[in-house]
Amino acid sequence: MSANSLNNLLKRRQSTDRLEKSGIMKDQSLAPSLQSIGQKLEKRILSDRLSANLDMRTDYEDLIQRGIVKDDEKVAPSIQGLAAKLERRMHTDRVGHLLESRPSRSNLEKEGIIRKTKLASSIQGMASKLERQMNMNTVGHLLESRPDFEELQDMGLVQDHGIVAPSLQGVANKLQRKMTSDTLNHLLDTRPDWYELANSGYIQDDTKIAPRIQSVARKLSLKMNKDAVSVAKWVQEGGAGLAGFVVVCCLFVVVCCLFVVCLLLFVVVCCCRC
């Protein structure tokens, strides 16, 4: 071997640190008398570390549930590769079907999943933040202006269960609804029948009138009642004096007619003499 070749090999040789990291050369920091003990101690540490990692590893069933390994116990070893390819093909087809049936962008915009905007991309984030802030302000205003609990109680929208335990409020609501239902049923059972209402004048007996003209008859009856009330009111407010005035006017008209008749007779007599 020439000197040049030897120099090249010496230049390309690995360093001591690299040889120690690769396990080719032992740590030279220990005394030669302690290197064997150091090697045993290092092997012991590595063994303990490996045992701890083996104890903490997940078992086979967990790996199957997480999809890391396949449960091929029911598949013959000769066709396990084919089964794996078939399963991947099925997943591919399923993903392709989902991609084909996914909604379009216009449908997503109509449903409000994505926003339809004509803003530049550089300010869309700022516009979204501004819109969220406006919505928060609107919600805050609505919360501040909402009616309080006492107003809701006065309006009958909520019920006051202050003296009822929370565990019994559902039963109390059912009991109250039952009492209301019983009261309503009692009122319906004791209400007067149709004939009693007709005899009392609350409703009219239209059984003798054809059904197609009953509505006209009711309207005519209402009109007659209004006219009767108007006449009675007119009489009470001085209709008698007005009636006397009308009678006097009628008498004056009659006298005038008699005067005209007499005048005509006089004219006729004069004409006859001539």
Backbone bond lengths (Angstrom), bond angles and torsions (degrees), N, CA, C in turn:
res aa  C-N    CA-C-N  psi(-1)  N-CA   C-N-CA  omega(-1)  CA-C   N-CA-C  phi
1 M - - - 1.473 - - 1.520 108.32 -
2 S 1.307 116.44 131.63 1.459 121.08 -177.44 1.520 110.50 -77.38
3 A 1.298 115.85 165.71 1.470 120.78 -179.53 1.517 111.27 -66.95
4 N 1.335 115.98 -35.73 1.473 119.23 179.53 1.524 111.60 -64.01
5 S 1.330 116.25 -44.38 1.466 119.82 179.08 1.512 110.66 -62.10
6 L 1.338 116.60 -41.13 1.460 119.49 179.57 1.528 110.71 -65.19
7 N 1.323 116.86 -39.12 1.467 119.40 178.22 1.535 111.94 -65.68
8 N 1.324 115.82 -37.65 1.482 119.32 177.71 1.520 111.24 -64.86
9 L 1.308 117.06 -42.14 1.469 120.23 178.85 1.524 111.03 -65.13
10 L 1.318 116.89 -39.02 1.456 119.96 179.10 1.531 111.27 -66.31
11 K 1.331 117.11 -35.11 1.461 119.90 178.23 1.530 112.17 -69.91
12 R 1.366 116.23 -34.52 1.468 119.57 -176.90 1.524 113.29 -88.10
13 R 1.300 117.11 -3.23 1.461 117.44 -177.49 1.538 110.09 -70.11
14 Q 1.343 115.20 152.83 1.463 121.19 -177.35 1.522 110.12 -76.60
15 S 1.330 114.75 155.32 1.447 120.08 -179.72 1.522 111.03 -75.96
16 T 1.302 114.49 167.20 1.479 119.71 179.71 1.516 111.63 -65.74
17 D 1.334 117.13 -39.99 1.474 119.48 179.70 1.520 111.79 -62.76
18 R 1.331 115.69 -40.70 1.469 118.86 179.94 1.521 111.14 -67.37
19 L 1.332 116.32 -38.60 1.464 119.04 177.82 1.519 111.50 -66.32
20 E 1.336 117.27 -33.50 1.464 119.90 177.54 1.524 110.71 -70.01
21 K 1.354 116.83 -40.49 1.460 119.71 178.39 1.526 112.10 -66.72
22 S 1.330 116.40 -32.54 1.456 120.18 178.53 1.513 112.56 -79.62
23 G 1.306 118.28 -7.69 1.452 121.26 179.45 1.509 114.39 82.31
24 I 1.323 116.36 7.19 1.465 119.15 179.85 1.528 110.31 -78.89
25 M 1.304 115.88 -39.55 1.463 120.92 -179.83 1.517 108.23 -115.53
26 K 1.306 116.64 140.47 1.437 122.62 179.78 1.517 109.56 -79.93
27 D 1.363 112.50 161.97 1.456 118.95 179.69 1.524 109.34 -64.93
28 Q 1.327 115.29 120.15 1.463 120.71 -177.15 1.515 112.09 -85.51
29 S 1.335 117.04 -0.10 1.467 118.32 179.89 1.522 112.36 -75.68
30 L 1.382 115.19 -19.63 1.461 118.71 179.14 1.522 110.13 -86.75
31 A 1.293 113.37 154.54 1.473 118.71 175.59 1.514 109.58 -69.42
32 P 1.297 118.71 147.79 1.477 120.28 -179.47 1.516 113.40 -55.38
33 S 1.313 116.84 -30.76 1.476 119.22 -178.97 1.520 112.14 -73.95
34 L 1.378 117.27 -17.54 1.463 120.63 -178.69 1.518 113.28 -106.73
35 Q 1.311 117.78 -0.23 1.467 118.89 -176.68 1.522 112.09 -68.06
36 S 1.310 117.54 -38.20 1.470 119.51 178.94 1.529 110.92 -64.40
37 I 1.343 116.22 -40.69 1.475 119.66 178.30 1.528 110.16 -66.31
38 G 1.343 115.50 -39.58 1.457 119.01 178.21 1.515 112.25 -63.38
39 Q 1.354 116.28 -38.75 1.465 119.17 178.81 1.529 110.96 -65.35
40 K 1.328 117.37 -41.61 1.469 120.52 178.84 1.525 110.53 -64.07
41 L 1.343 115.04 -41.75 1.461 118.48 179.88 1.526 111.20 -64.69
42 E 1.310 117.32 -40.32 1.462 120.88 178.13 1.526 111.60 -64.50
43 K 1.333 116.42 -41.24 1.466 120.01 177.13 1.532 110.66 -62.84
44 R 1.333 115.14 -38.14 1.454 118.92 179.92 1.529 110.85 -66.16
45 I 1.321 117.00 -41.46 1.472 120.69 178.74 1.521 110.71 -63.67
46 L 1.339 117.21 -44.28 1.460 120.66 178.25 1.519 111.51 -62.43
47 S 1.335 116.50 -39.44 1.460 119.99 179.34 1.524 111.34 -65.02
48 D 1.324 115.62 -43.33 1.475 118.39 178.65 1.532 111.77 -64.15
49 R 1.313 115.17 -40.03 1.463 119.19 179.10 1.530 110.92 -64.82
50 L 1.308 117.68 -41.68 1.459 121.52 178.30 1.515 111.21 -65.01
51 S 1.341 116.64 -40.24 1.470 119.73 178.86 1.524 111.14 -64.42
52 A 1.349 116.12 -40.43 1.467 119.19 178.73 1.531 111.44 -64.29
53 N 1.322 117.72 -41.21 1.460 120.79 178.06 1.522 111.53 -65.71
54 L 1.343 116.27 -37.88 1.462 118.70 177.73 1.519 111.66 -67.05
55 D 1.323 117.77 -35.29 1.466 120.34 178.82 1.530 111.75 -69.52
56 M 1.328 117.52 -31.52 1.471 120.94 -177.11 1.520 113.37 -89.46
57 R 1.297 119.39 -5.42 1.456 119.77 -178.68 1.525 110.21 -70.22
58 T 1.345 116.21 151.16 1.466 121.81 179.22 1.517 110.25 -72.68
59 D 1.345 115.22 149.72 1.459 118.95 -178.08 1.530 110.60 -81.07
60 Y 1.311 115.19 176.67 1.459 121.85 -173.20 1.536 111.47 -66.12
61 E 1.361 116.55 -38.36 1.473 119.38 -178.11 1.532 111.38 -66.10
62 D 1.345 116.93 -39.50 1.459 119.67 177.48 1.521 111.61 -64.03
63 L 1.320 116.31 -39.48 1.461 119.51 178.56 1.524 111.14 -64.59
64 I 1.342 116.63 -35.85 1.471 119.90 178.00 1.524 110.19 -67.72
65 Q 1.354 117.28 -43.85 1.461 120.22 -179.39 1.525 112.31 -65.18
66 R 1.333 116.64 -33.04 1.459 120.31 179.17 1.512 112.87 -83.78
67 G 1.340 117.74 -3.12 1.448 121.70 176.83 1.519 114.74 78.14
68 I 1.340 116.77 14.83 1.460 119.27 -179.86 1.518 110.75 -77.74
69 V 1.330 116.29 -39.92 1.463 120.99 175.34 1.518 108.30 -120.40
70 K 1.307 116.96 158.51 1.458 123.70 -178.64 1.524 110.16 -97.56
71 D 1.315 114.24 144.02 1.459 120.38 176.20 1.524 108.36 -90.78
72 D 1.307 114.77 91.45 1.467 120.45 -176.45 1.517 112.52 -105.55
73 E 1.363 115.78 26.45 1.463 117.94 -178.54 1.525 111.88 -67.98
74 K 1.359 116.86 -28.12 1.463 120.07 -178.23 1.530 111.87 -91.90
75 V 1.311 117.36 1.03 1.464 121.45 -179.52 1.522 108.56 -111.95
76 A 1.321 115.07 134.50 1.470 119.55 179.30 1.522 110.27 -63.25
77 P 1.341 117.77 142.69 1.469 119.82 -179.04 1.519 113.32 -57.02
78 S 1.351 117.51 -29.04 1.463 119.62 -177.13 1.521 113.00 -70.79
79 I 1.355 118.21 -19.30 1.467 120.38 -177.88 1.523 111.66 -120.28
80 Q 1.336 117.72 12.11 1.461 119.35 178.96 1.528 111.92 -64.32
81 G 1.335 117.01 -39.03 1.462 119.34 177.16 1.513 111.73 -62.59
82 L 1.352 116.52 -43.53 1.460 120.59 178.25 1.532 111.42 -63.93
83 A 1.355 116.80 -38.41 1.461 120.29 178.26 1.525 110.84 -64.47
84 A 1.337 116.84 -39.89 1.460 119.85 178.46 1.525 110.93 -63.91
85 K 1.357 117.36 -42.70 1.457 120.02 177.89 1.529 111.35 -62.92
86 L 1.336 115.99 -39.77 1.462 119.88 179.75 1.528 110.82 -65.12
87 E 1.339 116.76 -40.56 1.453 119.27 179.22 1.524 111.41 -65.55
88 R 1.335 117.09 -40.85 1.462 119.51 177.01 1.520 110.94 -63.10
89 R 1.347 116.67 -37.30 1.460 120.71 178.19 1.524 110.97 -64.63
90 M 1.339 116.01 -39.52 1.467 119.94 178.72 1.530 110.65 -65.60
91 H 1.341 116.55 -41.18 1.468 119.41 177.19 1.528 110.73 -63.06
92 T 1.334 115.69 -40.40 1.463 119.27 179.28 1.526 111.27 -62.62
93 D 1.345 115.89 -44.17 1.469 119.78 178.82 1.519 111.32 -63.91
94 R 1.348 116.94 -39.13 1.453 120.04 -179.87 1.531 110.81 -65.34
95 V 1.325 115.15 -43.18 1.464 118.65 178.40 1.525 110.64 -64.73
96 G 1.340 117.15 -40.23 1.460 119.97 177.55 1.511 112.22 -62.53
97 H 1.347 116.64 -39.98 1.471 119.95 177.91 1.523 110.73 -64.73
98 L 1.339 117.41 -41.63 1.459 119.89 179.15 1.524 111.37 -65.26
99 L 1.321 116.60 -37.20 1.458 119.24 178.32 1.523 111.33 -67.40
100 E 1.341 117.14 -37.05 1.462 119.89 179.40 1.525 112.31 -70.87
101 S 1.344 116.69 -33.89 1.465 120.39 -177.45 1.517 113.59 -92.51
102 R 1.305 118.53 3.73 1.456 120.04 179.04 1.522 109.92 -68.51
103 P 1.323 118.54 147.81 1.472 120.86 -178.86 1.524 111.28 -67.89
104 S 1.312 114.06 153.67 1.458 119.77 179.37 1.529 110.43 -77.03
105 R 1.321 114.72 171.64 1.460 119.47 -178.87 1.533 110.97 -65.49
106 S 1.352 115.98 -36.56 1.469 118.28 -179.82 1.533 110.86 -64.92
107 N 1.356 116.86 -39.23 1.463 119.48 178.04 1.527 111.07 -65.94
108 L 1.314 116.35 -39.80 1.463 119.51 177.79 1.524 111.14 -64.26
109 E 1.333 116.75 -35.65 1.461 119.60 177.23 1.522 111.06 -68.89
110 K 1.347 117.52 -37.94 1.460 120.26 178.68 1.525 111.15 -66.41
111 E 1.326 117.33 -36.43 1.459 121.15 -179.75 1.514 112.64 -81.57
112 G 1.318 117.84 -4.59 1.452 121.29 177.70 1.507 115.04 79.52
113 I 1.342 117.23 14.42 1.465 120.20 179.83 1.521 110.11 -76.14
114 I 1.311 116.22 -41.09 1.459 120.21 173.35 1.522 107.62 -121.39
115 R 1.293 116.12 157.59 1.454 121.22 -174.37 1.531 110.68 -94.46
116 K 1.325 113.95 140.77 1.446 120.88 174.48 1.523 107.79 -101.20
117 T 1.275 115.35 110.29 1.456 119.81 -174.66 1.513 110.18 -139.76
118 K 1.314 114.19 150.17 1.461 121.27 176.67 1.522 111.18 -105.01
119 L 1.328 116.58 12.27 1.446 120.46 -179.18 1.519 110.77 -78.41
120 A 1.298 114.78 156.89 1.458 119.63 176.68 1.522 109.92 -67.84
121 S 1.322 115.52 151.41 1.464 120.18 -177.38 1.509 111.48 -62.06
122 S 1.320 117.77 -28.26 1.459 120.81 -176.54 1.524 112.76 -71.45
123 I 1.338 118.29 -20.11 1.459 120.25 -177.74 1.532 112.08 -118.16
124 Q 1.340 118.14 6.84 1.457 119.39 178.93 1.525 111.26 -66.02
125 G 1.338 117.02 -38.68 1.459 119.46 178.01 1.518 111.83 -62.54
126 M 1.336 116.22 -43.24 1.460 119.96 178.21 1.522 111.46 -64.68
127 A 1.359 116.31 -38.32 1.469 119.79 178.62 1.527 110.99 -65.44
128 S 1.338 117.03 -38.40 1.466 120.21 178.29 1.524 110.91 -64.85
129 K 1.336 116.63 -42.94 1.458 119.53 177.96 1.521 111.04 -62.55
130 L 1.341 116.63 -41.01 1.464 120.25 179.29 1.526 111.02 -64.47
131 E 1.324 116.78 -41.01 1.465 119.88 179.15 1.525 111.45 -65.11
132 R 1.348 116.67 -41.41 1.459 119.88 176.51 1.525 111.57 -62.45
133 Q 1.332 116.20 -39.31 1.459 119.48 178.49 1.523 111.12 -65.50
134 M 1.341 116.78 -39.46 1.461 119.74 177.54 1.519 110.98 -65.08
135 N 1.327 116.70 -40.85 1.466 119.54 177.58 1.524 111.08 -63.56
136 M 1.339 116.06 -40.50 1.458 119.23 178.29 1.522 111.04 -63.63
137 N 1.331 116.86 -39.89 1.458 119.69 178.21 1.523 111.54 -65.60
138 T 1.346 116.19 -40.04 1.469 119.76 178.09 1.514 111.41 -63.41
139 V 1.334 115.64 -45.60 1.467 119.42 178.62 1.525 110.80 -63.01
140 G 1.347 116.16 -40.73 1.461 118.86 178.06 1.517 112.26 -62.64
141 H 1.334 116.97 -40.01 1.470 120.15 177.55 1.525 110.98 -65.00
142 L 1.329 116.75 -41.38 1.469 119.58 179.23 1.528 111.10 -65.44
143 L 1.326 116.42 -38.01 1.462 119.37 178.43 1.520 111.40 -66.70
144 E 1.340 116.23 -37.74 1.456 118.82 179.21 1.522 112.36 -70.21
145 S 1.333 117.51 -33.60 1.465 121.23 -177.20 1.525 113.37 -92.86
146 R 1.316 118.33 1.87 1.465 119.36 179.63 1.525 109.66 -70.66
147 P 1.335 118.08 150.60 1.474 119.93 179.80 1.523 110.67 -69.26
148 D 1.335 115.60 150.36 1.449 119.43 -179.98 1.526 110.10 -80.33
149 F 1.323 115.34 179.59 1.462 120.86 -173.80 1.523 111.33 -65.30
150 E 1.360 116.62 -37.78 1.467 118.53 -179.55 1.524 111.65 -66.07
151 E 1.333 118.04 -39.03 1.462 120.55 177.96 1.524 111.07 -65.32
152 L 1.327 116.93 -39.49 1.464 119.55 177.26 1.527 110.79 -64.14
153 Q 1.337 116.37 -35.71 1.466 119.13 176.77 1.517 110.91 -66.42
154 D 1.350 116.79 -41.93 1.466 119.60 178.99 1.525 111.66 -64.62
155 M 1.336 116.64 -33.32 1.465 120.72 178.82 1.530 112.37 -79.82
156 G 1.321 117.51 -9.14 1.460 120.91 179.29 1.510 114.56 80.60
157 L 1.344 116.34 12.81 1.467 119.05 -179.67 1.516 112.05 -80.24
158 V 1.313 117.48 -31.67 1.456 122.05 175.55 1.513 107.94 -128.06
159 Q 1.304 115.99 160.63 1.450 121.82 -178.31 1.517 109.41 -112.16
160 D 1.308 114.97 148.46 1.455 121.31 -178.92 1.520 108.57 -87.49
161 H 1.327 115.71 109.60 1.461 121.38 176.87 1.526 110.45 -113.28
162 G 1.348 114.68 35.88 1.459 117.52 -177.00 1.508 113.05 -63.49
163 I 1.349 117.38 -30.86 1.460 120.12 -177.43 1.524 111.00 -98.02
164 V 1.317 117.84 4.12 1.462 122.21 179.41 1.513 108.47 -109.94
165 A 1.315 116.44 133.62 1.460 120.63 179.22 1.526 109.98 -63.99
166 P 1.336 118.34 146.00 1.478 119.90 179.88 1.518 113.72 -56.27
167 S 1.315 117.03 -31.60 1.457 119.88 -179.88 1.523 112.68 -70.91
168 L 1.364 117.44 -17.17 1.464 121.54 -177.96 1.511 113.09 -109.11
169 Q 1.336 118.35 1.48 1.457 119.90 -177.30 1.517 112.23 -66.11
170 G 1.339 117.32 -37.20 1.465 119.37 176.98 1.518 111.51 -62.44
171 V 1.334 116.78 -44.13 1.469 120.57 178.08 1.519 110.43 -64.50
172 A 1.355 116.90 -38.58 1.464 119.87 179.28 1.525 111.37 -64.27
173 N 1.326 117.15 -39.70 1.472 120.15 177.84 1.523 110.99 -63.92
174 K 1.344 116.63 -43.44 1.469 119.79 178.95 1.525 110.36 -62.98
175 L 1.330 116.75 -41.06 1.462 120.14 -179.92 1.520 111.56 -65.23
176 Q 1.338 116.47 -40.82 1.459 119.66 178.92 1.525 111.44 -65.31
177 R 1.345 116.56 -41.56 1.470 119.11 176.26 1.526 111.40 -63.10
178 K 1.323 116.54 -37.93 1.462 119.86 178.19 1.516 110.97 -65.28
179 M 1.335 117.55 -41.73 1.469 120.66 178.19 1.519 110.88 -64.44
180 T 1.326 117.72 -41.97 1.468 120.69 178.39 1.519 110.84 -62.84
181 S 1.351 115.80 -41.64 1.463 119.83 178.70 1.521 111.31 -63.77
182 D 1.338 117.22 -41.47 1.468 119.84 178.90 1.521 110.94 -65.37
183 T 1.351 117.37 -40.14 1.469 119.96 178.45 1.522 111.29 -63.34
184 L 1.340 116.49 -43.03 1.455 120.28 179.16 1.522 111.31 -64.14
185 N 1.326 116.92 -42.44 1.470 119.74 177.86 1.521 111.43 -63.14
186 H 1.340 117.09 -38.22 1.470 119.87 178.31 1.529 110.83 -64.87
187 L 1.347 116.80 -42.29 1.463 119.71 178.46 1.528 111.39 -64.57
188 L 1.331 117.50 -38.45 1.461 120.33 177.80 1.526 111.32 -66.72
189 D 1.340 116.67 -36.26 1.465 119.61 -179.51 1.523 111.86 -71.51
190 T 1.339 117.75 -32.20 1.469 121.03 -176.35 1.517 113.16 -96.48
191 R 1.318 119.06 2.61 1.468 119.61 179.92 1.530 109.53 -70.37
192 P 1.362 118.02 149.24 1.469 119.91 179.58 1.519 111.91 -68.42
193 D 1.344 114.83 151.40 1.461 118.12 -179.22 1.530 110.40 -82.46
194 W 1.327 115.27 -177.95 1.464 120.96 -173.72 1.516 111.96 -65.41
195 Y 1.348 116.95 -39.37 1.461 120.22 -176.82 1.525 110.68 -68.90
196 E 1.333 117.56 -37.27 1.460 119.57 177.06 1.530 111.19 -64.40
197 L 1.335 117.22 -40.18 1.464 120.52 177.85 1.517 110.94 -65.80
198 A 1.353 116.54 -38.15 1.457 119.73 178.62 1.525 111.42 -66.89
199 N 1.336 116.11 -41.25 1.464 119.26 179.00 1.521 111.49 -68.01
200 S 1.351 117.16 -31.33 1.464 120.49 179.86 1.518 112.19 -80.30
201 G 1.331 118.36 -9.09 1.458 121.77 178.47 1.515 114.85 87.24
202 Y 1.351 117.66 6.03 1.465 118.97 178.54 1.526 111.41 -73.01
203 I 1.312 116.60 -32.46 1.458 121.18 175.83 1.514 108.17 -130.23
204 Q 1.313 117.42 161.04 1.455 122.74 -177.43 1.522 109.96 -101.46
205 D 1.333 113.31 145.85 1.464 120.17 179.09 1.525 108.31 -86.15
206 D 1.342 114.92 100.78 1.462 120.18 -178.47 1.521 112.39 -102.50
207 T 1.332 116.06 21.32 1.463 118.24 -176.71 1.523 112.28 -70.00
208 K 1.403 117.50 -22.90 1.457 120.35 -179.01 1.529 111.93 -91.95
209 I 1.300 117.82 2.75 1.463 122.54 -179.32 1.523 108.63 -110.78
210 A 1.330 116.26 141.49 1.466 120.12 179.45 1.531 110.24 -60.39
211 P 1.308 117.31 142.22 1.478 118.90 -177.17 1.523 113.61 -58.62
212 R 1.340 117.53 -31.97 1.457 118.92 -175.43 1.522 113.53 -73.78
213 I 1.388 117.89 -15.73 1.460 119.76 179.18 1.531 111.48 -116.85
214 Q 1.326 117.58 11.37 1.468 119.32 179.48 1.521 111.15 -65.61
215 S 1.361 116.45 -39.62 1.465 118.39 179.44 1.522 110.84 -64.15
216 V 1.356 117.73 -40.26 1.462 120.83 177.68 1.525 110.93 -64.49
217 A 1.323 116.27 -38.48 1.465 120.14 179.69 1.524 110.88 -65.65
218 R 1.341 116.20 -39.68 1.465 118.21 178.37 1.524 111.12 -64.96
219 K 1.350 116.36 -42.76 1.465 119.25 177.86 1.523 111.03 -61.35
220 L 1.376 117.96 -42.44 1.461 121.52 179.18 1.521 111.74 -63.67
221 S 1.359 115.31 -38.28 1.460 118.87 179.30 1.522 110.97 -66.36
222 L 1.330 115.79 -40.92 1.468 119.12 176.88 1.525 111.33 -62.33
223 K 1.340 116.14 -41.65 1.467 120.49 178.88 1.515 111.23 -62.65
224 M 1.333 117.22 -41.93 1.472 120.77 179.27 1.522 110.36 -65.71
225 N 1.323 117.10 -40.19 1.467 118.80 178.45 1.524 111.16 -63.59
226 K 1.352 116.21 -40.90 1.465 119.02 177.38 1.512 111.17 -62.72
227 D 1.354 117.91 -42.04 1.466 120.65 179.00 1.518 111.48 -64.02
228 A 1.345 115.98 -40.13 1.475 119.02 179.42 1.518 110.60 -64.43
229 V 1.332 115.99 -40.36 1.468 119.09 178.17 1.525 110.41 -65.50
230 S 1.335 117.38 -38.51 1.468 120.64 179.76 1.521 110.82 -65.34
231 V 1.335 117.39 -42.59 1.466 120.68 178.91 1.524 111.14 -63.36
232 A 1.339 116.09 -43.36 1.469 119.20 179.63 1.520 110.60 -63.65
233 K 1.330 116.58 -39.38 1.458 119.90 178.53 1.525 110.87 -66.39
234 W 1.330 115.63 -39.33 1.471 119.82 179.63 1.525 111.36 -63.66
235 V 1.343 116.68 -41.27 1.460 120.94 178.85 1.515 110.10 -64.32
236 Q 1.346 116.54 -41.49 1.458 119.94 -179.22 1.524 111.86 -66.88
237 E 1.332 119.18 -30.46 1.455 122.82 -176.18 1.528 113.48 -90.03
238 G 1.336 119.76 11.20 1.472 121.18 176.82 1.503 112.68 113.45
239 G 1.277 116.76 27.53 1.457 119.87 178.94 1.517 112.31 -68.58
240 A 1.382 117.53 -23.30 1.483 120.25 -179.44 1.518 110.49 -66.04
241 G 1.338 118.44 -44.41 1.461 120.97 178.50 1.508 112.01 -61.69
242 L 1.313 116.49 -41.11 1.457 120.00 177.94 1.521 110.81 -65.05
243 A 1.316 116.33 -35.15 1.470 119.41 177.79 1.536 110.61 -65.09
244 G 1.362 117.03 -39.99 1.465 119.32 176.99 1.509 111.75 -62.99
245 F 1.349 115.74 -39.22 1.459 118.73 178.25 1.513 111.57 -63.47
246 V 1.333 115.75 -38.36 1.461 119.59 177.85 1.525 110.90 -64.73
247 V 1.326 116.91 -39.58 1.474 119.98 179.60 1.523 110.51 -64.67
248 V 1.328 117.40 -41.81 1.467 120.70 179.00 1.516 110.59 -62.15
249 C 1.342 114.64 -41.13 1.463 118.11 178.66 1.520 111.26 -63.26
250 C 1.303 115.71 -39.59 1.471 119.20 179.39 1.543 110.21 -64.45
251 L 1.339 117.22 -41.59 1.465 120.01 178.01 1.519 111.85 -63.28
252 F 1.346 116.81 -39.96 1.448 120.20 178.16 1.516 111.06 -62.34
253 V 1.314 115.84 -39.85 1.469 119.70 178.46 1.524 109.95 -63.68
254 V 1.338 116.60 -40.65 1.465 119.94 -179.66 1.535 110.42 -64.42
255 V 1.340 116.81 -42.04 1.483 120.26 179.32 1.520 110.28 -63.05
256 C 1.311 116.03 -41.02 1.464 119.89 179.48 1.525 110.48 -63.64
257 C 1.295 116.18 -39.15 1.469 119.32 179.07 1.542 110.40 -64.42
258 L 1.356 116.18 -41.32 1.474 118.97 178.79 1.527 110.63 -64.45
259 F 1.335 116.95 -38.48 1.460 119.71 179.24 1.515 111.12 -63.67
260 V 1.344 115.34 -40.55 1.461 119.02 178.91 1.531 110.34 -64.82
261 V 1.329 116.13 -39.59 1.479 119.39 -179.47 1.547 109.85 -64.73
262 C 1.319 115.46 -43.70 1.474 118.85 178.83 1.531 110.99 -62.11
263 L 1.329 116.48 -40.94 1.446 120.10 179.94 1.534 110.68 -63.23
264 L 1.303 115.87 -39.73 1.463 119.74 178.20 1.531 111.08 -64.99
265 L 1.330 116.02 -39.77 1.455 118.81 179.21 1.545 110.58 -64.87
266 F 1.312 116.43 -39.58 1.445 120.48 178.83 1.513 111.61 -62.58
267 V 1.323 115.55 -41.01 1.462 120.30 178.68 1.516 110.52 -65.16
268 V 1.317 116.73 -40.29 1.460 120.04 -179.97 1.539 111.56 -64.91
269 V 1.345 116.71 -40.51 1.488 120.91 -179.61 1.526 109.98 -64.89
270 C 1.317 115.97 -42.99 1.475 120.10 179.03 1.529 111.48 -61.64
271 C 1.281 116.08 -40.47 1.471 120.26 179.87 1.530 110.13 -65.17
272 C 1.327 117.21 -38.13 1.457 120.83 -179.00 1.565 110.65 -66.48
273 R 1.313 118.52 -38.42 1.454 122.08 179.82 1.541 111.79 -68.07
274 C 1.268 113.35 -34.13 1.469 117.67 179.86 1.527 109.10 -70.35
